[in-house]
């Protein structure tokens, strides 16, 4: 038994899904596409495969609603490609490009889901704790600051007060 779902199109333009024994709409066919269900649409009278024409009809309706994917320029370029000796190459190129794009979308969605699975408050708390630790280390409030290698100079003599000397002066002895 084939895994391909058969949909019959009758002369009255109605679509009949043989898998569920019920009439369906183009919106239902679109849902099958979105769910990656393998299907084939056949003319009930001639048994001709008309899947492509149904899919083009769905695309046409989608293009009429909302923001279209195909610009007039792109559609004109596609029309020019018909019948040329590069038509098969263009078909292959477009298929591979869309497969790559879909793969990249899946990876992006997976990484986004993984990121969102973490509690955002925990992420922000960890970020704040790292920043606070870094600030404390740089300001010497965490006790790890080495005064000799702090990168800060001693205050000027006028602010050291009377009788106070610089460390380097203290180590060499009084001058004078």
C-alpha positions in Angstrom: 0.0 0.0 0.0 1.3 3.5 -1.0 2.0 6.1 1.7 0.9 8.8 -0.8 -2.5 10.3 0.0 -4.8 10.4 -3.0 -7.1 13.4 -3.5 -9.5 13.3 -6.3 -10.8 16.4 -8.1 -14.2 16.1 -9.6 -15.7 18.0 -12.5 -17.7 20.1 -10.1 -14.3 21.4 -8.9 -14.6 19.7 -5.5 -11.7 17.9 -3.9 -12.3 14.5 -2.3 -9.7 13.1 0.1 -9.8 9.3 -0.1 -7.8 8.9 3.1 -10.6 10.4 5.2 -13.5 9.8 2.8 -14.5 13.4 2.8 -14.5 16.5 0.6 -11.8 19.1 1.4 -11.0 22.6 0.5 -7.8 24.2 -0.9 -7.1 25.4 2.7 -7.1 21.7 3.7 -4.7 20.9 0.9 -2.5 23.8 2.1 -2.5 22.3 5.6 -1.4 19.0 4.2 1.5 20.8 2.5 2.5 22.6 5.7 2.3 19.3 7.6 4.6 17.7 5.0 2.0 15.1 4.1 2.8 13.3 0.8 -0.2 13.5 -1.4 -1.2 13.5 -5.1 -4.2 15.2 -6.6 -5.7 13.3 -9.6 -8.5 14.3 -12.0 -11.3 11.9 -11.1 -12.4 11.5 -14.7 -9.1 11.3 -16.6 -6.9 10.1 -13.7 -4.3 12.7 -14.7 -2.0 14.0 -12.0 -3.0 17.6 -11.4 -1.0 18.2 -8.2 1.1 21.0 -9.7 -2.0 22.9 -10.9 -3.6 22.7 -7.4 -0.4 23.8 -5.7 -0.1 26.7 -8.2 -3.7 27.6 -7.4 -2.8 27.7 -3.6 0.3 29.9 -4.4 -1.8 32.2 -6.5 -4.3 32.7 -3.7 -1.4 33.2 -1.2 0.1 35.8 -3.5 -3.2 37.7 -3.7 -3.4 37.9 0.1 -1.0 39.7 2.4 2.7 40.2 1.4 3.6 38.4 -1.8 6.8 36.4 -2.2 7.1 36.8 -5.9 7.7 40.3 -7.2 6.7 41.2 -10.7 10.4 41.2 -11.8 10.9 37.7 -10.4 7.8 36.4 -12.1 9.0 37.9 -15.4 12.4 36.3 -15.0 10.7 32.9 -14.4 8.5 33.3 -17.5 11.7 34.1 -19.5 13.3 30.9 -18.2 10.6 28.6 -19.7 11.6 26.8 -22.8 15.2 27.7 -22.6 18.0 25.2 -22.4 18.7 26.2 -18.8 15.2 25.5 -17.6 16.1 22.2 -15.9 19.1 23.7 -14.3 17.0 26.6 -12.9 14.5 24.1 -11.5 17.2 22.2 -9.8 18.8 25.4 -8.5 15.5 26.7 -7.1 14.7 23.4 -5.4 18.2 23.1 -3.8 18.1 26.8 -2.7 14.7 26.3 -1.0 15.9 23.1 0.7 18.9 25.0 2.1 16.7 27.8 3.2 14.3 25.4 5.0 17.3 23.7 6.7 18.6 27.0 7.9 15.1 27.9 9.2 14.9 24.6 11.1 18.3 25.2 12.7 17.4 28.8 13.6 14.1 27.6 15.1 15.8 24.8 17.1 18.4 27.2 18.5 15.7 29.7 19.4 13.7 27.0 21.2 16.7 25.9 23.1 17.4 29.5 24.2 13.8 30.1 25.2 13.7 26.8 27.1 16.0 28.4 29.6 14.3 30.6 32.2 14.9 34.2 31.0 15.1 35.5 34.6 17.9 33.0 35.3 19.8 34.2 32.2 19.5 37.8 33.2 20.5 37.0 36.8 23.6 35.2 35.7 24.4 38.1 33.4 24.0 40.6 36.2 26.1 38.4 38.6 29.0 38.2 36.1 28.9 42.0 35.6 28.8 42.6 39.3 31.7 40.3 40.0 33.7 41.9 37.2 32.9 45.4 38.6 33.9 44.3 42.1 37.2 42.8 40.8 38.0 46.0 38.9 37.1 48.3 41.8 38.9 46.2 44.4 35.8 45.5 46.5 36.2 41.7 46.4 39.7 41.7 48.1 41.5 40.3 45.1 42.9 43.6 43.9 46.7 43.8 44.0 47.5 47.4 45.0 50.9 47.2 43.2 49.4 46.1 40.0 46.0 47.8 40.2 46.7 50.1 37.3 45.7 53.1 39.4 48.3 55.8 40.3 48.8 57.1 43.9 47.0 60.4 44.6 49.0 63.6 44.1 51.3 64.7 47.0 48.9 67.5 47.9 46.1 65.0 48.7 48.4 62.6 50.6 48.6 64.9 53.5 51.6 66.1 55.5 54.4 63.6 56.2 53.1 61.1 53.7 55.3 59.9 50.9 54.8 57.9 47.7 55.6 54.2 48.1 58.5 54.4 45.7 59.9 57.3 47.7 59.5 55.2 50.9 61.4 52.3 49.4 64.4 54.4 48.4 64.5 56.3 51.6 64.1 60.1 52.3 65.5 62.4 49.7 66.9 65.6 50.6 
